[in-house]
Every structure is written in C-alpha cells, then in structure tokens.
C-alpha cells in the first residue's frame, strides 16, 4: 500500500519513476526492503503443531495428516520467503540462534 501511495497512483510503470517523491535513503530502504528473518517464531510454530498432534492425535487420528500438511505448507512458505521476499538468506552465526 505504501508503494502504491508513493507512486501517486500512476499506472504506467515508466512514468512511476518520475511521479515518486524524492525521499531520503533511510525511508526508501524502509519502504522497499523486507524485515529481518527471525527463526524463533518458526520453531515455536512447528513445535506447537507437533505437540498438539501428539497430545490429541491418539483420540483424533485425523490430526496426524493435518499436522503433516500444516508443517509442509509452512516449509513451502518459508522456502518462498527466503528465496524471494527477504533480501539475503540468514547467516549461520551466533546471532541467528
């Protein structure tokens, strides 16, 4: 939405460049770049799915395939995000963990 407002609603992509506001470098980077890749939210989501599936799966066996599909869809979504949304993949250092 911010990008669309910044172009002053210009539909022609060649005219968009001239229609945009002249902004400083920091707001421009904040507008067109993605956030940091945080991995602890991903771990907690997967662990929550596994815990619920194993806790209640004995009584409701349908939870096992649902959990498998849910983890697979999260995996596909994260692969897409790392490849296309985030600028660089996370570096493997002490800051990541």
N, C-alpha and C positions, 0 to 999 in steps of 0.2 A: 504494500500500500504506500509506503514511504517513497519507493522508487517511482511509482506512478504519479504521486503528487509532485515529486521533484522534476518530472518531465513536463510539467504544466499541461498535462492531458494531451500531449501531441501523439498522434497515431503513426505518423511517418517516422520510421527509425532513423532516417538520415537527418531529419530536422530536429529530432530529440536532442542531439548533441548541442545544438545551438540554443535550444529552449531551456536547458537546465540552468540552475542558478550557479553562480561562481561560489564554490564553497571552499573552506579550508581543508587541509589534508586529513585531519583527525575526524571531522564529521563525515567526510566522504568515505573513509575506511570503515567507520561505524555503520554507514548506510548500506554499503555494498559487500561487506565481508561477513563471514559467519562467526559464531561464537567458538569458545574453546570446546574441545572434545573431552567430556567428562565421562569417566568409565564407571564410577561407583554407582551411578543410577542404573546402569545396565546390569551390573552384578546383582543389585538388590531386586530388580525386576525378575530376573531369571530365578534367583533363589526363592522368591515369593511364589512363583508358579510351581516350581518343583516341590516346595513344602506343602502347598495346598493340594497338589495332585497326589502326593504320597500319604498325606494325612487322611484325606477323604476318598481316595481312589479305591480303597477296599470296599467301601459301601456303594460308591458310584463309579463303576469301571469306565464309564464314558469320559471321565476326567483325564485318563491317560492319553488317549489320542488328541483330546482338546489341548492338553498341555504341550504335547509334541508339536501340534500345528502352531500354537502360540509362540513357542520358542523358535520354531523355524521362521515364522513371519518376522519376529524381532531380529533374527540373524540376517535375513534378506534386507530388512530396512536399514540395519546398521552398516551392512556392506555398501548399500547405495549411498548412505550419508557420508561415509568415509571417502568414497570414490568421487562423489560429485558435489556434496554440499560443503564439507569442510575443506579448507584450502590445502592443508598438508595432513598426512596421517600422523597420529601421535607418536612422539619419540619414546623409545623404551628407556626411561631413566627413572630415578627415584621420585620425580615429581608426579609421574603417571600413577603410581600406586599409592 
